[in-house]
């Protein structure tokens, strides 16, 4: 079945790089997403990557995709206290094409000053 | 401003008392869905709708109903709420394409407590 796994917690110091990892099982996924959820808010799309890409960079964000290992990572350079949030990895349920997003459990990023 | 609006933001209710959480989007999106978010489980899809009058079950539909009479609105109905439906609920919408690779826009969430 379709499943997405993330570690639950990551703590870094301000100015360091953060790397949030995600694994997924659906090999037919065509798009993989990273969402950010700040306290008391909804989910905001940060970035996404198409499955035929290995890497995508967008300012401080770098997404790496290892399709063979079904491993996705989000690197945040020069992490700031404003980056403290929950980060969700998600894939579209590619095999069903219903548009369903399958989410990981979310990684809470804590940034210490 | 493009947005998905949910109401109410917070709700405390008693077991068995019917309630409706409303969701409205102003982007003319065909696709709308409801998710619930629980600690350690991420978000799970409850119901979705590909277009007006077209709805289908997601992964956790038990105890919920939905309707899609108009394109912009997709209410979530709990006919007889139970404490295990205490959760944070999100409505989302996106435009529909063949590959469904479009961005999903999320509402601010509704925190429901059933006592």
Interface residues (C-beta under 8 A of the other chain):
Chain A: X4 X6 X8 X30 X31 X35 X40 X41 X42 X43 X44 X45 X48 X50 X88 X90 X92 X97 X98 X99 X100 X101 X103 X104 X105 X106
Chain B: X4 X31 X33 X35 X40 X41 X42 X43 X44 X45 X48 X50 X56 X58 X59 X90 X92 X94 X96 X98 X99 X100 X101 X103 X104 X106 X107 X108 X109
